[in-house]
Amino acid sequence: MQTQISHKHKLKVRTVWISDIHLGFRGCSADMLLNFLHQVECDYLYLVGDIIDVWEMKKRMFWPQEHNNVIRTILGKAKHNTKVVYVPGNHDEVLRDFDGAVFGNVSIRNEIIHTTADQRKLLILHGDQFDSVVKCSPLLAKIGGRLYDLLLRANRTVNLVRRKMGFSYWSLAAFLKHKVKNAVQYISNFEEAVAHEAARQGVDGVVCGHIHRAEITRLHDIDYYNCGDWVESCTALVERQDGRMEIINWAEYLQHTPAIAKAA
């Protein structure tokens, strides 16, 4: 059972974006996410796709209590003054058929525009529609997904050893991804495509997920934000009360926030 910290120590922000949780997948860092959700307060919470990994659950059923607790915690926030919007991704694309519906105070929207405190318009979508591999070759995407699953299992083993040695969390998958030239070029092409769509729709910026790489950058006069994931990096994108945007790496945040880390 997690110990709750006092109200004054909670992370209070205007908006939170999280994506690529992959509930139903063994690589999901549900315990870390639960800790984050319990200790953050926000007016808006956007679930930016691949929240439930339907692809994985079709292959094998895996749904521990921690995954159920994530859903319950999100629904609890939706019930108590947090506007929660679920923007489906490719792994939970079955929910795209319910665009515009509301379930348990959670709105389903295939894409939506968020207005920041400083009046900027941000397009919010998962981003898989701009992934040339997924769009042009679903079979190749699933083969790549299987290799990625193996990499994440190796990542868990590496971090188990690191914890026993007293070291902090480290993402093997993210490290290798950034070292591979083709992966770096793919990420760049993806970001360019998403930014182009934002410009086409006449907004100031875009928030997406999908590629499991948290990022804040500016591309062709468009603010590009990617909120990362909760299988590799455990990151969220947040908007402060004045509209400033920031990426929170939760493992690093706990290391540098003694009051929260002590309660975690």
MONORSUL-V768219 format. One record per residue. N is the residue number from 1. RES is the residue in one small letter. PSI is psi in whole degrees, -180 to 180 (999 if undefined). BURIAL is # if it has 16 or more other ideal C-beta (glycine too) atoms within 10 Angstrom, else .. Layout:
N_RES_PSI_BURIAL + N_RES_PSI_BURIAL
This chain:
1_m_135_. + 2_q_139_. + 3_t_130_. + 4_q_140_. + 5_i_169_# + 6_s_158_. + 7_h_-35_. + 8_k_-18_. + 9_h_-3_. + 10_k_153_. + 11_l_113_# + 12_k_118_. + 13_v_169_# + 14_r_-44_# + 15_t_144_# + 16_v_136_# + 17_w_128_# + 18_i_147_# + 19_s_169_# + 20_d_53_# + 21_i_-40_# + 22_h_50_# + 23_l_136_# + 24_g_-3_# + 25_f_138_# + 26_r_-21_. + 27_g_-3_# + 28_c_131_# + 29_s_63_# + 30_a_-37_# + 31_d_-40_. + 32_m_-41_# + 33_l_-42_# + 34_l_-42_# + 35_n_-44_# + 36_f_-49_# + 37_l_-36_# + 38_h_-24_# + 39_q_11_# + 40_v_141_# + 41_e_134_. + 42_c_159_# + 43_d_-34_. + 44_y_136_# + 45_l_117_# + 46_y_126_# + 47_l_104_# + 48_v_51_# + 49_g_156_# + 50_d_42_# + 51_i_-47_# + 52_i_127_# + 53_d_84_# + 54_v_-36_# + 55_w_-49_# + 56_e_-39_# + 57_m_-22_# + 58_k_-27_. + 59_k_-44_. + 60_r_142_. + 61_m_121_. + 62_f_112_. + 63_w_78_. + 64_p_171_. + 65_q_-35_. + 66_e_-36_. + 67_h_-39_# + 68_n_-38_. + 69_n_-32_# + 70_v_-47_# + 71_i_-45_. + 72_r_-39_. + 73_t_-41_. + 74_i_-44_# + 75_l_-35_. + 76_g_-40_. + 77_k_-41_# + 78_a_-31_# + 79_k_-24_. + 80_h_71_. + 81_n_17_. + 82_t_126_# + 83_k_116_. + 84_v_127_# + 85_v_129_# + 86_y_115_# + 87_v_102_# + 88_p_154_# + 89_g_-162_# + 90_n_-31_# + 91_h_-19_# + 92_d_37_# + 93_e_-16_# + 94_v_-25_. + 95_l_-11_# + 96_r_-22_# + 97_d_-13_. + 98_f_24_. + 99_d_124_. + 100_g_-11_. + 101_a_162_. + 102_v_126_. + 103_f_120_. + 104_g_41_. + 105_n_9_. + 106_v_122_# + 107_s_137_# + 108_i_121_# + 109_r_128_# + 110_n_-31_# + 111_e_156_# + 112_i_156_# + 113_i_128_. + 114_h_137_# + 115_t_121_. + 116_t_171_# + 117_a_-28_. + 118_d_22_. + 119_q_28_. + 120_r_144_. + 121_k_123_. + 122_l_123_# + 123_l_131_# + 124_i_121_# + 125_l_163_# + 126_h_-48_# + 127_g_-8_# + 128_d_-23_# + 129_q_-12_# + 130_f_11_# + 131_d_107_# + 132_s_-31_. + 133_v_-49_. + 134_v_-40_# + 135_k_-41_. + 136_c_-24_. + 137_s_83_. + 138_p_-36_. + 139_l_-46_. + 140_l_-38_. + 141_a_-40_# + 142_k_-34_. + 143_i_-44_. + 144_g_-37_. + 145_g_-37_. + 146_r_-43_. + 147_l_-37_. + 148_y_-38_# + 149_d_-43_# + 150_l_-39_. + 151_l_-40_. + 152_l_-34_# + 153_r_-40_. + 154_a_-36_. + 155_n_-40_# + 156_r_-41_. + 157_t_-44_. + 158_v_-44_# + 159_n_-25_# + 160_l_-44_. + 161_v_-42_. + 162_r_-41_. + 163_r_-42_. + 164_k_-27_. + 165_m_0_. + 166_g_13_. + 167_f_158_. + 168_s_172_. + 169_y_141_# + 170_w_137_. + 171_s_107_# + 172_l_-43_# + 173_a_-46_# + 174_a_-39_# + 175_f_-48_. + 176_l_-36_. + 177_k_-43_# + 178_h_-17_. + 179_k_-15_. + 180_v_122_. + 181_k_-45_. + 182_n_-36_. + 183_a_-41_. + 184_v_-43_. + 185_q_-39_. + 186_y_-45_# + 187_i_-44_# + 188_s_-45_. + 189_n_-40_. + 190_f_-49_# + 191_e_-41_# + 192_e_-42_. + 193_a_-42_. + 194_v_-42_# + 195_a_-37_# + 196_h_-41_. + 197_e_-40_# + 198_a_-43_# + 199_a_-40_# + 200_r_-36_. + 201_q_-2_. + 202_g_28_. + 203_v_174_# + 204_d_-23_# + 205_g_179_# + 206_v_142_# + 207_v_128_# + 208_c_-178_# + 209_g_-125_# + 210_h_-48_# + 211_i_5_# + 212_h_40_# + 213_r_104_# + 214_a_138_# + 215_e_143_# + 216_i_120_. + 217_t_177_. + 218_r_125_. + 219_l_114_# + 220_h_51_. + 221_d_15_. + 222_i_132_# + 223_d_118_# + 224_y_127_# + 225_y_132_# + 226_n_127_# + 227_c_-1_# + 228_g_-135_# + 229_d_175_# + 230_w_35_# + 231_v_-32_# + 232_e_-64_# + 233_s_-19_# + 234_c_64_# + 235_t_155_# + 236_a_151_# + 237_l_133_# + 238_v_151_# + 239_e_124_# + 240_r_172_. + 241_q_-24_. + 242_d_5_. + 243_g_-7_. + 244_r_140_. + 245_m_146_# + 246_e_143_. + 247_i_128_# + 248_i_116_# + 249_n_110_# + 250_w_-37_# + 251_a_-43_# + 252_e_-37_. + 253_y_-42_# + 254_l_-36_# + 255_q_-33_. + 256_h_6_. + 257_t_85_# + 258_p_-40_. + 259_a_-40_. + 260_i_-44_# + 261_a_-37_. + 262_k_-34_. + 263_a_-15_# + 264_a_999_#
